[in-house]
Amino acid sequence: MLSELTITDFAIIDRLQLQIAPGFNVLTGETGAGKSIIIDAVSLLLGGKVGAEVVRAGCDRALVEGVFDLESAAPNTLHTLLAGNDLLNEDESDRLFLSREVRAGGRSTCRVNGRAVPASVLREIGETLIDIHGQSEHLSLLRPREHVNLLDRYANTWERREKFAGLVTELRSLRKELGELLKSEAELARRADMLKFQIDEIRSARLKPGEENDLALEQKRLANAESLAALADEAYTALYEGVGETPAALDALAQAQKAMAGLAKIDPNWRTHLETIGGITAQVDDLAREAKHYREAIEYSPKRLDAVEERLDLIKRLKRKYGAALPEVSAFADRAAKELDSLEHSGERIEILRQQEDRLLHSIGQAGQELSEARKEAAAKLSQAIEVELNDLRMNGARFAVDLKWEPEAGGAFAGAERYRFDSTGLDQVEFLVAPNVGEGLKPLIKIASGGETARLMLALKTVLSRADQTPTLIFDEIDQGIGGRVGSTVGQKLWGLSKHHQVLCITHLPQLAGYGDAHFKVEKQIDGERTLTHVSALDGETRVEELAQMLGASGEGATLSAQEILAQVKRVKAKE
């Protein structure tokens, strides 16, 4: 529900902050005081259309902020919207903060929980929070797509509908696979040929793990064979043979080892060093032999070099086409083989899928018929209940009906010998119809003329559907238009009844209606210098009696007594309820 509303520099409002009660709130005041401006500000907060004219004269911007208590909000729909747009409030999960700023130049900024969002997102979120009668874009009852949702909640068929939606989801997945298989045979053949070529190209290469690194090393050795042989010769000569008058390393080490042996005979401390040089001599001897063997193994082979380079080029081509590394190339071949197998057996799979599709369409048709029967039974009760409410509201003879239609479709669900269109909500196309006056035919709700008649119709619908309707806050802008005081008392009682399941705000000129408010706010104009400003004050006790007396259009003790009698009568009705 809307717990706090702050309006800054909007139209003739300079600064207004309202703490709104959970139950039935009424706003009263003289015509032109600014009551509807407050509703316009709420409409703006919910993503409504906006222009620079809403900015108060002489100001840079208009700002509307709302704080919502989410305890009574529609949790699934709202949570999905917030989560889907990354707008969840981690710090205060039970509260939602909306704001809308309009600059004097006309630019608008929307924020949800402090994050900037497009107006379309703000509008979607707003539709789950508030219905404003008088602003059709926020009135869910005037959106035919909502009628099936309201009917299912009223009929307690939501669980059955979710099972139906599960069948539809299964069918859509099946049809997607079937559609891919039913592409033109030529396209499938071309695809199969391409897959075969790719598989053959990769598999014929007989790739081995680590092969590329081994080949790269071999290619480097083959390309540098002469240099490697010369260097190996040079190392062996220096270690084992010596060059000219320069002795070999092993000869020099042998001479040093002989000298150290003499030292060790005289000084025992040299025995360790003698062992060390013995080890070094052995290692150098091993190195010399390794250099010789390495040199003897080197063979310059242009033919082998060409073969290695050709193999490396093949590997590079495969990597360019199928993956950045050899494991990715092999994985590509595995995927291609799996797809090719699917294509080669597509005929069998198509037949299986068609049989499954036929079974699902019969199951959907059966489930849709059962759901429709439950809806029809509930629709009759709903129509009767709403007509009773309309009668209470002095719309004698008004009729209400729920239209449930099935539309034939060649590829639709089976229902008997026919096939019908369906979506995730069922076979039914649901729309509310009404005939406000005796002798008139039933018409779609959205085509009913505006005015007091429409207001009372909306109130009747809201009263009956209050448990089914998940919109937490309902706002009625001058619902008393075209009705008198006697009906006004009935309207007030019904609005108060709505507040058992919703937060209700109502702008009214009827004291009989205003008397039912759990919270009463007076909206009035004030002159500050050369500026006209709107001021709102909460009324209670004597101030409320005084406002009701003024609304009665009388003065003196008689008006005061009449106002007190209105409140006393309301108290008796509420106590009885």
KOLMARNU-24757 format. One line per 10 residues: number of its first residue (from 1); their letters; for each residue z, x, y of C-alpha. Coordinates in nm, 3 decimals. Layout:
// KOLMARNU-24757
NUM> a> Z X Y; ...
This chain:
// KOLMARNU-24757
1> mlseltitdf> 0.000 0.000 0.000; -0.039 0.097 0.365; 0.304 0.219 0.474; 0.222 0.377 0.809; -0.064 0.337 1.057; -0.110 0.560 1.362; -0.379 0.485 1.622; -0.450 0.720 1.912; -0.688 0.662 2.206; -0.879 0.385 2.028
11> aiidrlqlqi> -1.034 0.117 2.255; -0.741 0.000 2.474; -0.474 0.154 2.248; -0.333 0.482 2.379; -0.076 0.553 2.109; 0.042 0.309 1.843; 0.248 0.374 1.533; 0.326 0.093 1.288; 0.569 0.106 0.998; 0.430 -0.168 0.775
21> apgfnvltge> 0.652 -0.360 0.532; 0.566 -0.399 0.161; 0.553 -0.783 0.167; 0.390 -1.033 0.405; 0.327 -0.895 0.756; 0.207 -1.113 1.044; 0.063 -1.004 1.378; 0.066 -1.252 1.665; -0.016 -1.243 2.032; -0.241 -1.393 2.296
31> tgagksiiid> -0.618 -1.386 2.255; -0.753 -1.051 2.377; -0.421 -0.871 2.337; -0.574 -0.629 2.088; -0.484 -0.773 1.746; -0.838 -0.747 1.612; -0.865 -0.397 1.758; -0.592 -0.290 1.516; -0.798 -0.433 1.228; -1.106 -0.255 1.364
41> avslllggkv> -0.909 0.069 1.356; -0.816 0.008 0.991; -1.182 -0.065 0.916; -1.273 0.267 1.076; -1.008 0.443 0.863; -1.170 0.300 0.550; -1.510 0.450 0.625; -1.660 0.170 0.837; -1.946 0.226 1.079; -1.848 0.389 1.403
51> gaevvragcd> -1.977 0.463 1.753; -1.854 0.660 2.052; -1.760 0.333 2.226; -1.434 0.318 2.026; -1.298 0.620 2.217; -1.062 0.511 2.495; -1.212 0.562 2.840; -1.141 0.909 2.979; -1.039 1.056 2.641; -1.209 1.319 2.426
61> ralvegvfdl> -1.151 1.152 2.092; -1.009 0.856 1.901; -0.793 0.916 1.594; -0.677 0.674 1.323; -0.437 0.793 1.051; -0.297 0.606 0.753; -0.029 0.688 0.497; -0.051 0.500 0.167; 0.217 0.455 -0.095; 0.030 0.475 -0.426
71> esaapntlht> 0.286 0.302 -0.646; 0.098 -0.029 -0.630; -0.256 0.110 -0.603; -0.516 0.077 -0.877; -0.428 0.410 -1.046; -0.724 0.460 -1.277; -1.001 0.392 -1.024; -0.831 0.573 -0.737; -0.717 0.871 -0.944; -1.070 0.911 -1.084
81> llagndllne> -1.216 0.912 -0.733; -0.963 1.161 -0.601; -0.988 1.392 -0.902; -1.368 1.374 -0.904; -1.380 1.490 -0.542; -1.097 1.748 -0.580; -0.873 1.550 -0.341; -0.552 1.511 -0.541; -0.235 1.584 -0.345; -0.033 1.824 -0.559
91> desdrlflsr> 0.270 1.823 -0.329; 0.303 1.445 -0.283; 0.124 1.278 -0.574; 0.268 0.935 -0.487; 0.124 0.936 -0.132; -0.226 0.942 0.011; -0.317 1.051 0.363; -0.640 0.929 0.527; -0.764 1.008 0.878; -1.076 0.941 1.084
101> evraggrstc> -1.155 1.113 1.412; -1.433 1.005 1.648; -1.539 1.233 1.932; -1.660 1.102 2.266; -2.005 1.230 2.175; -2.011 1.006 1.868; -1.941 1.267 1.600; -1.704 1.149 1.327; -1.477 1.348 1.092; -1.317 1.195 0.781
111> rvngravpas> -1.026 1.353 0.595; -0.847 1.270 0.270; -0.520 1.453 0.208; -0.620 1.693 0.485; -0.964 1.778 0.341; -1.288 1.687 0.517; -1.506 1.442 0.320; -1.826 1.242 0.385; -1.783 0.887 0.516; -1.927 0.756 0.188
121> vlreigetli> -1.639 0.912 -0.009; -1.383 0.772 0.237; -1.549 0.430 0.199; -1.527 0.444 -0.183; -1.159 0.536 -0.166; -1.094 0.269 0.097; -1.242 -0.005 -0.122; -0.972 0.060 -0.384; -0.693 0.038 -0.126; -0.761 -0.249 0.116
131> dihgqsehls> -0.961 -0.573 0.139; -1.025 -0.692 0.493; -1.134 -1.055 0.525; -1.369 -1.073 0.819; -1.528 -0.736 0.736; -1.749 -0.817 0.438; -1.813 -0.455 0.349; -1.447 -0.427 0.248; -1.411 -0.765 0.077; -1.439 -0.715 -0.298
141> llrprehvnl> -1.487 -1.088 -0.362; -1.815 -1.071 -0.173; -1.943 -0.792 -0.398; -2.096 -0.970 -0.702; -2.061 -0.657 -0.915; -1.683 -0.699 -0.884; -1.683 -1.056 -1.017; -1.707 -0.953 -1.383; -1.414 -0.712 -1.333; -1.198 -0.986 -1.178
151> ldryantwer> -1.293 -1.235 -1.452; -1.210 -0.986 -1.729; -0.871 -0.907 -1.578; -0.798 -1.279 -1.540; -0.914 -1.347 -1.897; -0.730 -1.046 -2.046; -1.057 -0.933 -2.204; -1.051 -0.579 -2.066; -0.964 -0.413 -2.398; -1.242 -0.605 -2.575
161> rekfaglvte> -1.483 -0.504 -2.300; -1.391 -0.136 -2.337; -1.476 -0.153 -2.708; -1.810 -0.309 -2.614; -1.870 -0.027 -2.364; -1.802 0.224 -2.643; -2.086 0.074 -2.849; -2.318 0.093 -2.548; -2.229 0.458 -2.491; -2.305 0.534 -2.857
171> lrslrkelge> -2.642 0.356 -2.827; -2.736 0.544 -2.510; -2.666 0.878 -2.680; -2.873 0.775 -2.981; -3.161 0.656 -2.763; -3.162 0.981 -2.572; -3.212 1.177 -2.894; -3.471 0.928 -3.015; -3.662 0.950 -2.688; -3.683 1.328 -2.715
181> llkseaelar> -3.820 1.299 -3.068; -4.075 1.036 -2.971; -4.263 1.256 -2.728; -4.637 1.280 -2.786; -4.739 1.441 -3.114; -4.959 1.691 -2.930; -4.664 1.808 -2.723; -4.447 1.839 -3.032; -4.723 2.034 -3.211; -4.759 2.271 -2.915
191> radmlkfqid> -4.386 2.321 -2.908; -4.375 2.389 -3.283; -4.659 2.645 -3.255; -4.480 2.825 -2.976; -4.154 2.833 -3.172; -4.331 2.971 -3.479; -4.492 3.248 -3.271; -4.160 3.341 -3.112; -3.977 3.344 -3.445; -4.249 3.555 -3.613
201> eirsarlkpg> -4.258 3.798 -3.322; -3.883 3.857 -3.338; -3.837 3.848 -3.716; -4.137 4.075 -3.787; -3.978 4.342 -3.566; -3.689 4.366 -3.821; -3.438 4.461 -3.554; -3.127 4.651 -3.664; -2.787 4.673 -3.493; -2.759 4.988 -3.279
211> eendlaleqk> -3.123 5.075 -3.341; -3.217 5.105 -2.977; -2.955 5.373 -2.901; -3.050 5.575 -3.211; -3.420 5.562 -3.118; -3.351 5.664 -2.759; -3.161 5.972 -2.879; -3.433 6.064 -3.129; -3.702 6.022 -2.862; -3.515 6.257 -2.633
221> rlanaeslaa> -3.486 6.521 -2.909; -3.851 6.498 -3.008; -3.969 6.522 -2.651; -3.758 6.837 -2.597; -3.812 7.005 -2.939; -3.941 7.340 -2.802; -3.652 7.374 -2.558; -3.398 7.280 -2.823; -3.542 7.539 -3.068; -3.539 7.816 -2.808
231> ladeaytaly> -3.181 7.738 -2.706; -3.064 7.724 -3.069; -3.231 8.067 -3.132; -3.066 8.212 -2.827; -2.723 8.082 -2.933; -2.761 8.216 -3.290; -2.879 8.560 -3.170; -2.590 8.592 -2.925; -2.335 8.490 -3.184; -2.465 8.668 -3.496
241> egvgetpaal> -2.736 8.929 -3.430; -2.690 9.067 -3.081; -2.958 9.159 -2.826; -3.062 9.523 -2.780; -2.759 9.739 -2.721; -2.542 9.427 -2.670; -2.345 9.364 -2.988; -2.323 9.016 -3.139; -2.018 8.808 -3.059; -1.904 8.830 -3.420
251> dalaqaqkam> -1.933 9.213 -3.415; -1.728 9.231 -3.096; -1.467 8.998 -3.245; -1.453 9.209 -3.565; -1.389 9.524 -3.359; -1.115 9.344 -3.162; -0.961 9.208 -3.483; -0.945 9.566 -3.630; -0.766 9.692 -3.319; -0.516 9.403 -3.328
261> aglakidpnw> -0.443 9.476 -3.695; -0.338 9.827 -3.593; -0.120 9.684 -3.316; 0.046 9.440 -3.557; 0.143 9.727 -3.795; 0.334 9.892 -3.517; 0.452 9.583 -3.318; 0.527 9.270 -3.526; 0.482 9.049 -3.212; 0.104 9.095 -3.246
271> rthletiggi> 0.089 8.927 -3.585; 0.050 8.583 -3.421; -0.238 8.709 -3.207; -0.398 8.861 -3.513; -0.392 8.518 -3.682; -0.541 8.361 -3.367; -0.836 8.598 -3.349; -0.895 8.546 -3.719; -0.930 8.172 -3.658; -1.162 8.229 -3.360
281> taqvddlare> -1.380 8.460 -3.567; -1.412 8.197 -3.839; -1.505 7.929 -3.582; -1.766 8.150 -3.418; -1.911 8.225 -3.762; -1.936 7.848 -3.827; -2.105 7.797 -3.489; -2.360 8.065 -3.566; -2.444 7.907 -3.900; -2.467 7.557 -3.733
291> akhyreaiey> -2.707 7.693 -3.470; -2.924 7.842 -3.744; -2.931 7.522 -3.948; -3.003 7.313 -3.635; -3.294 7.540 -3.545; -3.437 7.523 -3.895; -3.416 7.137 -3.887; -3.611 7.108 -3.560; -3.968 7.004 -3.622; -4.203 6.920 -3.339
301> spkrldavee> -4.392 6.605 -3.451; -4.616 6.435 -3.190; -4.690 6.165 -3.446; -4.321 6.080 -3.493; -4.266 6.090 -3.116; -4.546 5.836 -3.067; -4.396 5.610 -3.335; -4.050 5.622 -3.177; -4.182 5.548 -2.827; -4.395 5.263 -2.959
311> rldlikrlkr> -4.089 5.113 -3.128; -3.886 5.143 -2.806; -4.165 4.971 -2.610; -4.161 4.684 -2.861; -3.786 4.644 -2.821; -3.819 4.640 -2.441; -4.088 4.370 -2.458; -3.872 4.153 -2.683; -3.574 4.196 -2.449; -3.781 4.099 -2.146
321> kygaalpevs> -3.892 3.779 -2.320; -3.588 3.672 -2.520; -3.268 3.833 -2.401; -3.099 4.121 -2.222; -2.974 4.281 -2.544; -3.082 4.289 -2.910; -2.804 4.046 -3.024; -2.935 3.794 -2.768; -3.291 3.837 -2.898; -3.172 3.767 -3.254
331> afadraakel> -2.972 3.465 -3.134; -3.284 3.331 -2.961; -3.472 3.349 -3.291; -3.190 3.159 -3.466; -3.196 2.881 -3.207; -3.574 2.859 -3.223; -3.562 2.832 -3.603; -3.309 2.550 -3.579; -3.524 2.360 -3.327; -3.836 2.416 -3.537
341> dslehsgeri> -3.659 2.276 -3.841; -3.563 1.971 -3.635; -3.924 1.923 -3.523; -4.060 1.961 -3.875; -3.819 1.693 -3.996; -3.847 1.473 -3.684; -4.023 1.196 -3.872; -3.731 1.154 -4.109; -3.483 1.176 -3.823; -3.675 0.919 -3.616
351> eilrqqedrl> -3.659 0.668 -3.900; -3.285 0.725 -3.942; -3.225 0.684 -3.568; -3.431 0.364 -3.553; -3.224 0.215 -3.831; -2.903 0.316 -3.652; -3.038 0.172 -3.324; -3.113 -0.161 -3.492; -2.761 -0.178 -3.639; -2.604 -0.092 -3.303
361> lhsigqagqe> -2.810 -0.356 -3.120; -2.690 -0.620 -3.366; -2.329 -0.498 -3.327; -2.362 -0.503 -2.947; -2.508 -0.853 -2.960; -2.224 -0.979 -3.178; -1.955 -0.816 -2.964; -2.128 -0.941 -2.647; -2.131 -1.301 -2.775; -1.760 -1.287 -2.861
371> lsearkeaaa> -1.678 -1.139 -2.520; -1.889 -1.404 -2.347; -1.714 -1.688 -2.532; -1.374 -1.557 -2.419; -1.503 -1.530 -2.063; -1.641 -1.886 -2.065; -1.307 -2.023 -2.177; -1.126 -1.828 -1.904; -1.391 -1.922 -1.644; -1.323 -2.294 -1.696
381> klsqaievel> -0.950 -2.240 -1.638; -1.020 -2.019 -1.337; -1.248 -2.280 -1.179; -0.991 -2.555 -1.229; -0.709 -2.344 -1.083; -0.912 -2.248 -0.775; -1.016 -2.609 -0.710; -0.645 -2.706 -0.716; -0.575 -2.438 -0.456; -0.865 -2.557 -0.240
391> ndlrmngarf> -0.730 -2.912 -0.257; -0.391 -2.784 -0.132; -0.575 -2.621 0.156; -0.735 -2.953 0.263; -1.074 -2.878 0.107; -1.078 -3.195 -0.099; -1.380 -3.223 -0.323; -1.472 -2.854 -0.303; -1.602 -2.715 -0.631; -1.587 -2.367 -0.778
401> avdlkwepea> -1.767 -2.230 -1.082; -1.830 -1.903 -1.262; -2.194 -1.849 -1.349; -2.249 -1.651 -1.670; -2.617 -1.586 -1.740; -2.801 -1.398 -2.012; -3.134 -1.241 -1.924; -3.394 -1.205 -2.204; -3.522 -0.852 -2.259; -3.762 -0.720 -2.522
411> ggafagaery> -3.547 -0.417 -2.612; -3.214 -0.590 -2.563; -2.926 -0.674 -2.796; -2.974 -0.928 -3.073; -2.805 -1.265 -3.021; -2.933 -1.508 -3.279; -3.312 -1.505 -3.284; -3.341 -1.374 -2.925; -3.276 -1.044 -2.752; -3.093 -1.007 -2.420
421> rfdstgldqv> -3.033 -0.749 -2.151; -2.692 -0.580 -2.149; -2.495 -0.305 -1.977; -2.153 -0.154 -2.035; -1.983 -0.477 -1.913; -2.150 -0.706 -2.168; -2.438 -0.951 -2.200; -2.315 -1.165 -1.909; -2.432 -1.146 -1.552; -2.128 -1.288 -1.376
431> eflvapnvge> -2.125 -1.441 -1.028; -1.883 -1.674 -0.851; -2.035 -1.996 -0.711; -1.887 -2.249 -0.468; -1.970 -2.585 -0.310; -1.732 -2.622 -0.012; -1.820 -2.982 0.067; -1.880 -3.296 -0.138; -2.249 -3.347 -0.209; -2.344 -2.981 -0.171
441> glkplikias> -2.480 -2.778 -0.460; -2.306 -2.471 -0.594; -2.415 -2.151 -0.418; -2.331 -1.781 -0.457; -2.009 -1.690 -0.283; -2.182 -1.439 -0.058; -2.401 -1.715 0.097; -2.112 -1.934 0.215; -2.090 -1.967 0.596; -1.808 -1.785 0.773
451> ggetarlmla> -1.521 -1.961 0.946; -1.201 -2.137 0.844; -1.375 -2.280 0.538; -1.457 -1.935 0.407; -1.109 -1.810 0.493; -0.944 -2.083 0.291; -1.182 -2.025 0.002; -1.096 -1.657 0.002; -0.727 -1.742 0.011; -0.763 -1.977 -0.286
461> lktvlsradq> -0.947 -1.709 -0.482; -0.697 -1.442 -0.391; -0.407 -1.668 -0.487; -0.541 -1.743 -0.835; -0.675 -1.394 -0.894; -0.380 -1.210 -0.741; -0.264 -1.077 -1.077; -0.617 -0.973 -1.174; -0.709 -0.819 -0.838; -0.589 -0.457 -0.825
471> tptlifdeid> -0.655 -0.404 -0.452; -0.302 -0.333 -0.325; -0.340 -0.439 0.041; -0.505 -0.759 0.168; -0.578 -0.811 0.538; -0.675 -1.153 0.679; -0.810 -1.152 1.034; -0.738 -1.495 1.189; -0.748 -1.686 0.860; -0.620 -1.991 1.053
481> qgiggrvgst> -0.954 -2.039 1.229; -1.043 -2.410 1.221; -0.720 -2.532 1.058; -0.419 -2.716 1.200; -0.046 -2.671 1.180; 0.004 -2.878 0.864; -0.248 -2.673 0.669; -0.118 -2.362 0.844; 0.219 -2.404 0.672; 0.045 -2.430 0.334
491> vgqklwglsk> -0.166 -2.123 0.412; 0.145 -1.932 0.513; 0.320 -2.026 0.190; 0.023 -1.910 -0.017; -0.009 -1.582 0.174; 0.358 -1.520 0.116; 0.298 -1.597 -0.252; 0.023 -1.333 -0.258; 0.271 -1.075 -0.134; 0.448 -1.086 -0.472
501> hhqvlcithl> 0.159 -0.878 -0.610; 0.005 -0.733 -0.291; 0.091 -0.613 0.053; -0.049 -0.876 0.295; -0.129 -0.842 0.666; -0.242 -1.146 0.863; -0.342 -1.205 1.224; -0.262 -1.564 1.320; -0.222 -1.807 1.612; -0.031 -2.066 1.406
511> pqlagygdah> 0.350 -2.052 1.423; 0.375 -2.250 1.097; 0.189 -1.967 0.922; 0.362 -1.685 1.111; 0.702 -1.820 1.008; 0.638 -1.709 0.649; 0.605 -1.343 0.744; 0.856 -1.099 0.598; 0.782 -0.878 0.899; 0.657 -1.008 1.235
521> fkvekqidge> 0.479 -0.793 1.497; 0.383 -0.905 1.846; 0.073 -0.756 2.005; 0.048 -0.775 2.383; -0.133 -0.619 2.676; 0.046 -0.414 2.935; -0.080 -0.287 3.270; 0.002 0.078 3.333; -0.125 0.175 3.677; -0.493 0.091 3.667
531> rtlthvsald> -0.514 0.095 3.286; -0.477 -0.188 3.035; -0.297 -0.086 2.719; -0.202 -0.257 2.393; 0.159 -0.251 2.282; 0.307 -0.369 1.949; 0.671 -0.456 1.894; 0.857 -0.571 1.581; 1.030 -0.909 1.622; 1.350 -1.033 1.466
541> getrveelaq> 1.616 -1.288 1.540; 1.592 -1.433 1.891; 1.276 -1.242 1.982; 1.097 -1.394 1.685; 1.218 -1.748 1.769; 1.097 -1.694 2.126; 0.751 -1.582 2.006; 0.716 -1.882 1.771; 0.818 -2.115 2.054; 0.550 -1.967 2.279
551> mlgasgegat> 0.296 -2.007 2.000; 0.382 -2.377 1.983; 0.251 -2.404 2.338; 0.572 -2.557 2.472; 0.881 -2.437 2.657; 1.244 -2.521 2.686; 1.507 -2.615 2.434; 1.273 -2.842 2.235; 1.028 -2.559 2.166; 1.313 -2.331 2.063
561> lsaqeilaqv> 1.449 -2.594 1.823; 1.103 -2.646 1.674; 1.066 -2.271 1.622; 1.407 -2.255 1.458; 1.314 -2.549 1.235; 0.997 -2.364 1.123; 1.203 -2.063 1.018; 1.464 -2.285 0.849; 1.194 -2.468 0.654; 1.040 -2.135 0.549
571> krvkake> 1.381 -2.013 0.436; 1.427 -2.325 0.220; 1.080 -2.283 0.064; 1.136 -1.913 -0.011; 1.477 -1.984 -0.161; 1.326 -2.253 -0.384; 1.046 -2.020 -0.493
